[in-house]
Amino acid sequence: MNDIYKYFKNDKPIVYFSGYGFEERAVKLLYIIKSKVSFDYAFTVGFPSSFLGSTLLWKRNKAFIDDSLAEMTKNYEIIDISIKQPVEVIQNLKEKIEKHNLDFRNFKTIVDITSFPKSTLFMLLKKLVESNASGYLFYIEPIDYELPISLGVKDIRTLPFFGDDYDPKRQKLLIEILGFEGHRAYAIWEVFDPHKTIALIGVPSSLNQKWKNISEYENELLLSRPNVEKREISFASIEEATNTLEKIYGEVGSKYNIIVSSLGTKLSAVSLFYFANCHKNVFITFSRPEKHTEHYSYGCSKMIIIAFNHESANIIDSYDFKKCEDLVRRSYNGT
């Protein structure tokens, strides 16, 4: 686990981004690096007036993140946005960049993507990529999920700044990366009423194969609809997932207005971002739930490190927490 610190070497000034969350994994990275790492600038994206900020766990994690980052940098700021308006990430971050006169080309950018809602993550990546940022994305994978992850569907929206070539003469193709929230995926399908749908079932790492079966079960209704084609996409490799999306585009991309959505893991969202960012007829949509359940995941299984720049992102390293803890325990016991 000590190898992790090589990604925080001060070979370049560091800008750090984090979100808030109520899960244990929301604070895991900071908990590990807090005493050994410093940043030149740090920003947290938060939702001051949403139901996400009303729970005791969320408030506890927020206090830890705020206190930790205030100690780790002299330039710490919170970017408050409305959960209803993820576009505010771009608007408010632009103000912070101008305030501090930041040129991301001169910095190493590190983002803990674990706790960002996907719509927020898309907006953040959009601004960073446009600013020629490069560095690392960190993602903490949970030990497991507890269903249901969310309840109900509040609304369905299309993100701005993705897709500017909508042709009313073309029919709609919906590409959905499915997860454990079948009601949200089905609501998107109902609203857009596409001519054709490609439903992508995530193939996780070998240790989490049951997630694939759960996803198929939770999305049974959508998968049974007419003109819905089931395919698979990697949840273990960003490169393979991006290649899958590009293959689909190569087959039918010129024929449709393409609407995409990810209800899978954050890794699939990173793949989807780079795919959508490359094609002018690809539009990103998302469905907001009425409520997230507070205990929808537990524990910390693995830390995944992703190198990114304005063109692509790829997994370059990972750390299994259980193996690291076992090694420490054996070393302590002299075995």
C-alpha positions in Angstrom: 0.0 0.0 0.0 3.0 2.3 0.5 3.4 2.4 -3.3 0.3 4.6 -3.5 2.3 7.6 -2.4 4.2 7.6 -5.7 1.1 9.1 -7.3 1.3 12.1 -5.0 5.0 12.9 -5.5 5.6 16.6 -5.8 7.1 16.5 -9.2 4.4 19.0 -10.2 2.0 21.1 -8.0 -1.1 19.1 -7.2 -4.8 20.0 -7.5 -7.1 17.7 -5.7 -10.9 17.2 -6.1 -13.3 15.2 -3.9 -17.0 14.8 -3.3 -19.0 14.1 -0.2 -20.7 10.8 0.6 -22.2 8.8 3.4 -20.3 5.5 2.7 -17.2 4.3 4.4 -15.4 4.4 1.1 -16.1 8.1 0.7 -13.3 8.9 3.2 -11.0 5.9 2.6 -8.4 7.6 0.4 -8.1 10.7 2.6 -7.8 8.5 5.6 -4.8 6.7 4.1 -2.9 9.7 2.7 -3.8 12.4 5.2 -0.7 12.4 7.3 1.8 12.0 4.4 0.5 14.1 1.5 -0.1 17.8 0.9 -1.8 19.7 -2.0 -1.4 23.1 -3.5 -5.1 23.4 -4.1 -8.1 21.3 -3.1 -11.7 21.5 -4.0 -14.8 19.6 -2.8 -18.0 19.5 -4.8 -21.0 19.5 -2.4 -24.8 19.7 -2.3 -25.6 22.0 0.7 -29.4 21.8 0.4 -30.2 18.2 -0.7 -31.4 15.2 1.2 -27.9 13.8 0.8 -26.7 16.3 3.4 -29.2 15.5 6.0 -27.9 12.2 7.4 -25.6 11.7 10.3 -23.1 9.6 8.3 -23.0 12.2 5.6 -22.3 15.0 8.1 -19.6 13.0 9.8 -17.8 12.2 6.5 -18.2 15.8 5.4 -16.6 17.1 8.6 -13.7 14.6 8.2 -13.1 15.7 4.5 -13.3 19.4 5.3 -11.0 19.2 8.3 -8.5 16.9 6.5 -8.3 19.1 3.3 -8.0 22.3 5.3 -4.9 20.7 7.0 -3.5 19.4 3.7 -3.6 22.6 1.7 -3.6 26.4 2.3 -6.0 26.7 -0.6 -9.1 24.7 0.1 -12.5 25.7 -1.3 -16.0 24.1 -1.4 -17.8 24.2 -4.7 -21.5 24.3 -3.8 -23.9 23.2 -6.5 -27.5 22.1 -6.7 -28.0 18.4 -7.2 -30.7 19.4 -9.7 -28.2 21.4 -11.8 -24.9 19.5 -12.3 -24.0 22.1 -14.9 -23.1 24.4 -12.0 -19.9 22.3 -11.6 -18.6 23.9 -14.8 -19.8 27.4 -14.0 -18.5 27.4 -10.4 -15.3 25.7 -11.2 -14.6 28.2 -13.9 -14.9 31.0 -11.3 -12.4 29.2 -9.0 -9.9 28.7 -11.8 -10.1 32.4 -12.7 -9.9 33.4 -9.0 -6.6 31.4 -8.5 -5.3 31.9 -12.0 -4.9 28.1 -12.4 -3.5 26.6 -15.6 -4.1 22.9 -15.3 -1.3 22.1 -17.8 1.1 23.1 -15.0 -0.5 20.8 -12.4 -1.0 17.2 -11.5 -4.8 16.7 -11.1 -6.0 14.1 -8.7 -9.7 13.3 -8.4 -11.3 10.9 -5.9 -14.3 9.9 -8.0 -15.8 7.5 -5.4 -18.6 9.7 -4.1 -19.5 11.8 -7.1 -23.0 11.3 -8.6 -22.3 10.4 -12.2 -23.9 13.5 -13.6 -21.6 15.6 -11.4 -18.6 13.5 -12.5 -19.4 14.0 -16.2 -19.5 17.8 -15.7 -16.2 17.8 -13.7 -14.4 15.6 -16.3 -15.7 17.9 -19.0 -14.2 21.0 -17.5 -10.9 19.2 -16.6 -10.5 17.8 -20.1 -11.3 21.1 -21.7 -8.6 22.6 -19.4 -6.0 20.1 -20.6 -5.8 18.6 -17.1 -4.0 15.3 -16.6 -3.2 13.1 -13.6 -5.0 10.4 -11.7 -8.6 9.3 -10.8 -9.0 7.2 -7.7 -11.9 4.9 -7.1 -12.7 2.8 -4.1 -14.7 -0.3 -4.9 -17.0 -1.5 -2.1 -17.0 -5.0 -0.7 -20.6 -5.4 -1.8 -23.9 -3.6 -2.4 -27.1 -3.8 -0.4 -30.4 -3.6 -2.4 -32.3 -1.5 -3.1 -29.7 1.2 -3.9 -32.3 3.8 -4.6 -36.1 4.4 -4.5 -38.3 5.9 -7.1 -37.5 8.2 -10.0 -37.7 12.0 -9.5 -37.0 13.1 -13.0 -34.9 12.4 -16.2 -32.6 15.0 -17.7 -30.2 15.4 -20.5 -26.8 16.9 -19.7 -25.7 20.1 -21.5 -22.3 20.3 -23.4 -22.6 16.7 -24.8 -24.0 16.3 -28.3 -24.7 19.3 -30.6 -25.7 17.4 -33.7 -29.3 16.3 -33.2 -30.9 15.5 -36.5 -34.8 15.3 -36.2 -34.8 13.1 -39.3 -32.8 10.4 -37.5 -34.3 7.9 -35.2 -33.1 7.4 -31.6 -30.7 4.7 -30.4 -30.6 4.3 -26.6 -27.4 2.8 -25.1 -27.8 2.0 -21.4 -25.1 0.6 -19.2 -27.1 -1.3 -16.6 -26.5 -1.7 -12.9 -28.8 -2.6 -10.0 -31.4 0.1 -10.5 -33.8 -1.4 -13.0 -36.5 1.1 -12.3 -34.3 4.0 -13.2 -33.1 2.4 -16.4 -36.6 1.5 -17.4 -37.8 5.0 -16.8 -35.2 6.4 -19.2 -36.4 3.8 -21.8 -40.0 4.9 -21.4 -39.3 8.6 -21.6 -37.2 8.5 -24.8 -39.1 5.7 -26.5 -36.2 4.8 -28.7 -36.3 3.0 -32.0 -33.6 0.6 -30.8 -32.0 0.0 -27.4 -28.7 -1.7 -26.6 -28.7 -2.7 -23.0 -25.1 -3.4 -21.7 -24.7 -5.8 -18.8 -21.5 -5.2 -16.9 -19.0 -7.9 -16.6 -17.1 -7.3 -13.3 -13.9 -8.8 -12.0 -13.8 -12.5 -11.3 -14.4 -11.8 -7.6 -17.7 -10.1 -8.2 -19.3 -12.2 -10.9 -22.6 -12.3 -8.9 -23.0 -8.6 -9.7 -23.7 -9.6 -13.3 -26.5 -11.9 -12.4 -28.0 -9.3 -10.0 -28.0 -6.7 -12.8 -29.8 -9.0 -15.2 -32.4 -9.8 -12.6 -33.0 -6.2 -11.6 -33.3 -5.2 -15.3 -35.5 -8.1 -16.3 -38.4 -5.8 -17.4 -36.3 -3.6 -19.6 -34.5 -6.6 -21.2 -37.9 -8.1 -22.0 -39.1 -5.1 -24.1 -39.2 -5.1 -27.9 -36.2 -3.9 -29.8 -33.9 -4.2 -26.8 -30.7 -6.0 -27.6 -28.6 -7.3 -24.7 -24.8 -7.2 -24.9 -22.0 -7.1 -22.4 -19.5 -4.5 -21.3 -16.4 -4.7 -19.1 -16.7 -3.3 -15.6 -13.1 -4.2 -14.9 -11.3 -2.3 -17.8 -12.0 1.2 -19.0 -10.2 0.6 -22.2 -12.3 -2.5 -23.0 -15.5 -0.7 -22.1 -14.6 2.2 -24.3 -13.8 -0.2 -27.2 -17.2 -1.8 -26.8 -19.0 1.6 -27.1 -16.8 2.6 -30.1 -17.7 -0.8 -31.7 -21.4 0.0 -31.4 -20.8 3.4 -32.8 -18.9 2.0 -35.7 -21.9 -0.3 -36.5 -24.7 2.2 -36.3 -23.4 5.6 -35.2 -24.1 7.4 -38.4 -27.8 6.2 -38.5 -29.1 7.5 -35.2 -29.3 10.2 -32.6 -27.6 8.4 -29.8 -28.7 8.7 -26.2 -26.4 7.1 -23.5 -26.8 6.5 -19.8 -24.8 4.7 -17.2 -26.3 3.1 -14.1 -23.3 0.9 -13.6 -20.0 1.5 -11.8 -18.0 4.7 -11.8 -15.5 3.0 -14.1 -18.2 2.5 -16.7 -19.1 6.2 -16.3 -15.5 7.2 -17.1 -15.7 5.1 -20.3 -19.0 6.6 -21.2 -17.7 10.2 -20.7 -14.8 9.7 -23.1 -17.0 8.0 -25.6 -19.7 10.8 -25.5 -17.0 13.5 -25.6 -15.8 12.3 -28.9 -19.0 12.2 -30.9 -21.3 15.1 -31.7 -24.4 13.0 -32.0 -24.1 11.3 -28.6 -26.2 12.8 -25.8 -25.9 11.9 -22.1 -29.0 11.5 -20.0 -29.5 10.6 -16.3 -32.4 9.8 -14.0 -32.5 11.1 -10.5 -34.0 8.9 -7.9 -36.5 10.0 -5.3 -34.0 8.8 -2.6 -30.8 7.0 -2.2 -30.8 4.4 0.5 -28.1 5.2 3.0 -26.6 1.8 3.3 -26.5 0.8 -0.4 -22.8 -0.3 -0.2 -20.5 -1.4 2.6 -16.8 -1.7 3.2 -13.8 -1.1 1.0 -12.6 -3.9 -1.3 -10.1 -2.3 -3.7 -8.5 0.9 -4.7 -8.3 1.5 -8.4 -6.0 4.1 -9.9 -6.7 5.5 -13.4 -4.4 7.7 -15.4 -6.3 10.3 -17.4 -5.7 13.2 -19.8 -7.8 15.1 -22.3 -7.9 12.2 -24.7 -8.3 9.0 -22.7 -8.3 7.2 -19.3 -6.9 3.8 -18.4 -6.5 1.7 -15.2 -2.8 1.6 -14.3 -2.9 0.1 -10.8 -5.0 -1.3 -8.0 -4.7 -2.3 -4.4 -6.6 -5.0 -2.7 -7.4 -3.8 0.9 -7.9 -7.3 2.3 -4.5 -8.6 0.9 -2.7 -5.5 2.2 -4.3 -5.9 5.7 -3.4 -9.6 5.7 0.3 -8.7 4.8 0.4 -6.2 7.6 -1.1 -8.6 10.1 1.4 -11.4 9.1 4.3 -9.0 9.4 3.1 -7.9 12.8 2.8 -11.5 14.0 6.2 -12.4 12.5 4.7 -15.1 10.2 
